[in-house]
Amino acid sequence: MRALPTFATYLLLSTSLAAAEQDAASPIVLRVGFDGNCRAALRGRSIEPQNTETKVELRPGLQTQAALLSDGRRLEFDLGRNFPSDAGSLEIRFRPDFPQSPEQASRTIVSLAGKTDARIDFGFVPQGVRWQFTVASGKWRRSFAASNFDDEDRSRWTQLILTWDKRARSGAVCRLYRDGKFDRHRTEAFDGDLTGISRLTIGGDGDLSTLIDELVLYDHALDDDSVAFLHSAAADGDRLVKLVERRQAAADEITAERAAHQALIAKLEGNVAYLINPRGGQIRNYRLPGGIMAVGVRVEDVGKLSLERFAVIYGPPGAGYQLTKDQDEIIRKFIADGGGYVGVCAGANYAGRAKLLDMKTHSLKNQGLVTIGIEPHRVTEGFAGEVVMHHGNGPVMIPGPGCQAIGSFLFGQNFPLKTAAIVAGTLGKGRVVAFGPHPTGGNVEFQAKGVKFPGAELGTDALLVNALLWAARIVD
């Protein structure tokens, strides 16, 4: 039986939802729902539509009730300066009440706009029979479509989520999710500027014949896990409260993990020897990623001072190491007795020359960013698949027995042997790690201009920290 139309101009928030949306950790910018009345909250504060005279007809919804967009009715909300232009997500749960077919007229049922030319529209497009988001800013315009709808099934609710993120590590990107699943074919580089969006319009001219169950705007690009949860809990009236709880639990877990990781890093304090090369260098200490303070040791002082006070030696990038064969033997004995060594670039070349690992090194003249294929290991924990690293003429390594390739160059060349970019292994009781590329980043040339890609920005600093912890036997 068709529900009788209910008309409302006031807004009502449940106590639990209001508490969640007012929480400082809440990712919810705006929620518009229909629960006996039209209700909306902006940053946890109840707001009314600007056109309070609008009458909204309600029908049975997925949770409780949904708004039927018909007869030119619309709801308009002022967002002020709250729109998350750099990174955000827009979730819409809807159900068409018309045959989805090419003969139907196009419909725009939701619009986000403002005083600038930036906007996001959502609606039905008969060509291809699809529902789509259209994101536009100046000359930049992209459409994100969800196709293959059943044109006769008017009982099925659909959840679509569009995310945008200018700060994504892999590069600015827009993504589309349908019914809890990421559609990788509907991903585009995000090159627009959504600054200035300040107004939300739900509904529009004509009979749109579409039910809106809920619309939610989030302050960040939702991840796959959050999207899947929101879809699985679609009929749960407390799903946003639970999302906030999950978000807080995840944040607490991350905080605990970071604290535990920092406690491990603290064990390296004063226990890392930084080889100062070439001879004649100034004695000083060096700050490494993770806040690790390494003690500088000049190469000419190896053998004059005891290395036993250290847990690991760090061989940094630089010129060819000026260490004698006797000094090589001192370092080998230090490692064989249980010490560690981590070498980068020239430091990796030295590991091969001094036979700290059973491997061969070959010169690779290259300045720039390279893609490294990652293999599971304690040194590569937190990384998987591929990682982009800075390379500055560091070696290609060919591992022998007892030397494991945990990172490989992915150049596409047809090398006759497997070419390792990162290796790890043991010498006696000690552990050794060698990097061909620089985990701490460096400079490259671009259009005759130097460009710096620090390891913190690339995310590869963590590889060096992992390597020092593993080589020092602080972690297994």
Steps between C-alpha positions, in 0.01 A plus 500: 500500500624844412595702807312825550711809421663655804597865486772645721704813529675430829801282569550236765818317602519192719711547813747227406553630146542856619761387752689313229490788257614748764796282593828666403610176333183476290559493125141614431463848352134479403223245529158534345249229583127444530371343820139606535620845409769650284808536721851627440814572699799710395808430715268365770272803499138467386425711196186578302468527124508855368167447328306403812170520315585190294278200571677165487307183425628194686485134405628185674880506490786263570536607863168671570380746236631660182417820312325467165630761258200601292299795376803730487556485874848568630688550824780757513763512775766760571832329580694816569871428481471142619537320166815279505652617171840326526382157616152366563231247418138530392269207577155471345247223560215516251235300314354595164121496473497501121604250230872542442517497123635709213153649443502676835599865540827588670472601866726695734390418850789635710725801440784654698602844379587851614626836381787348301476270196576192712213253534399137547178374343336162534221354290370269230628503141289307245793457259654176624229479767721607784509699820801722529686765694634788295782699658597828335739786569588748228604307190546180700199267490464131578204260515487194726228263385336190648330307220311173443196571713196275477238724340209310657619453858372800693531333841879496522688776684840599365790654687749710303801673654726746323833584665759762414844552652763752398737375770502131406853359508452341159382831354179705500214269407121462483343159560154350463357226723178315428323294764810480718744409225770708335462538124860531381378576148332816632816659640639827369787732587351787700612822336212724600453761770180463700564809711192719520231233515257622766149387404325162482185451294300177518226473237421731211265587219244248378402160628833334585329187633797403715516413869789630711550300819808679631778734390824531697803720440828392665813705569745251345523241226346187650712186472383164368431360848284796606301491176436126536386551860263783407340280234467192723341713774275698263180406687652572842382833632814526715744426219657847506543479876670164451715644220625767739569232761690291244694809395592576861596137566721503190658829609565356847657191345723714277601711799590187698695357206692824456581513870624140491704576187653809660595291802691268267666792323606642837717190547713617207594823680880513518527153345532595132846575358491731196805450275645839407666474161738608342788532742549833668131557565375694799390290795135566580173321561230448234122499529341216303130436424286422801699747710788251533821677604798314354855543633747608234807277458769605253624220276857568615392430858370149428740282698608783728174497693292203603189427298361281777308794648279504188222266388512591131721687253336727242684540170343810334501609135815677385834447330688171496578390854864556604532196722800267493482122484593485867211733579271285284595205717424698817150578369443141388598376848266756660212363293593133538501546879139621491515859378304645210572697185268704275647648183341736248631565147877529556438318828346213302800495265722474805296207637573312179867599480572413864302173467257586776248303291546242227403720206634680196441868431482668161503870425167648390536857380161653558364808674130512571204316641476125450233240571602219731313170532474404868532153653373416851768545769530671837691781327213558254224475761229753421574485127360269233489476123698791364660810650653807334849587627772748417804358319833678468745272316472227764584140409303213356564200724510131407436300819682173571434231762373641829424837342130566433363746246219684682466777240555485123541767233200509264657669202363268236849418369575143409785446746643145487480474882260615768606851593458582867445853628484401867665192654517356850698217650731387777871482569571272793274618783443840344255647249561711191267707279603680181300753294590591142255796496471760778221441754561854631441651155712754315527738205422429137512714190176609335506740205850610606374581851582311815199336666522350848295195591555442874443153638240639739291616203550176308431298815827307465667635816326217683703244304825634647354499852379140451845400373683652798262334747537163332879518456537607864293195604246718676234328290501150351 
